[in-house]
């Protein structure tokens, strides 16, 4: 299954660390709950395509960030080439990006 990407929507990153700039090669997504789950650094994470629920084993305190600048597909970000998730869910950054913590 492929998820639609809308470049006008927000992009999220989850991390257990406080950051101001997201490093090149970091993972981002437009699925807010997925980014929050990844912020807890789970060893296991899966989701139900049917119900959109996320299950994970993460226990760390996590922070949620939004990318705080415009993005261009294939110039700033690209589809993760080795993702185990559906197309359109997980992307990698090509350069450092400004972020803003929202949770």
C-alpha positions in Angstrom: 0.0 0.0 0.0 1.3 3.5 -0.8 0.4 6.6 1.3 0.0 9.9 -0.5 2.6 12.6 0.1 1.4 16.2 0.2 4.4 18.6 0.2 2.2 21.3 1.7 1.5 19.3 4.8 3.8 19.2 7.9 6.8 16.9 8.2 7.7 15.4 11.6 10.7 13.9 13.3 10.7 12.2 16.7 13.8 12.0 18.9 14.6 11.3 22.6 17.1 14.2 22.3 16.6 18.0 22.3 17.8 19.3 18.9 17.7 22.5 16.9 18.9 21.2 13.6 18.1 17.8 12.1 21.1 16.1 10.6 21.5 15.0 7.0 20.3 11.3 6.7 17.7 11.6 9.4 14.2 10.1 9.0 11.1 12.2 8.6 7.4 11.4 8.0 4.1 13.1 7.6 2.5 10.7 10.0 2.7 12.5 13.3 1.9 9.4 15.5 4.6 7.5 13.8 7.2 10.2 14.5 6.1 10.3 18.1 6.5 6.5 18.4 10.0 6.6 16.9 10.9 9.3 19.4 10.8 6.6 22.1 13.5 4.6 20.3 11.6 1.3 20.1 13.3 -2.0 19.3 10.1 -3.2 17.7 7.5 -1.1 15.8 4.7 -2.1 13.5 1.4 -0.6 12.4 -2.0 -1.8 11.3 -2.7 -0.6 7.7 -6.4 -1.4 8.3 -6.8 0.6 11.5 -3.8 3.0 11.4 -2.7 2.0 14.9 0.9 1.9 15.8 2.4 -0.7 18.2 5.9 -0.3 19.6 8.2 -1.3 22.5 9.7 2.2 23.1 9.9 3.4 26.7 12.1 6.5 26.5 10.7 10.0 26.9 10.5 11.4 23.4 10.2 14.8 21.7 8.2 15.6 18.6 9.6 18.1 16.0 8.2 19.7 12.9 10.5 20.7 10.0 10.6 24.5 10.1 11.4 25.3 6.5 10.0 24.4 3.1 11.0 21.1 1.5 11.4 20.0 -2.1 11.1 16.3 -2.9 14.3 14.8 -4.3 16.2 18.0 -3.6 15.9 18.1 0.2 14.3 14.7 1.0 13.8 11.3 -0.7 11.9 8.1 -0.1 13.8 5.8 2.2 15.3 3.2 -0.1 15.4 0.3 2.4 12.3 1.0 4.4 10.2 -1.9 5.8 7.2 0.4 5.7 4.8 1.3 2.9 5.8 3.8 0.2 5.2 7.4 1.2 5.7 6.8 5.0 9.4 7.1 5.6 11.8 9.7 4.0 15.4 10.6 4.5 16.9 14.1 4.6 19.6 15.2 2.1 20.8 18.1 4.2 20.6 19.6 7.7 17.1 21.0 8.4 15.8 23.5 10.9 13.3 22.0 13.3 10.9 23.3 15.9 9.9 21.2 19.0 6.2 20.9 19.4 6.0 18.2 22.2 
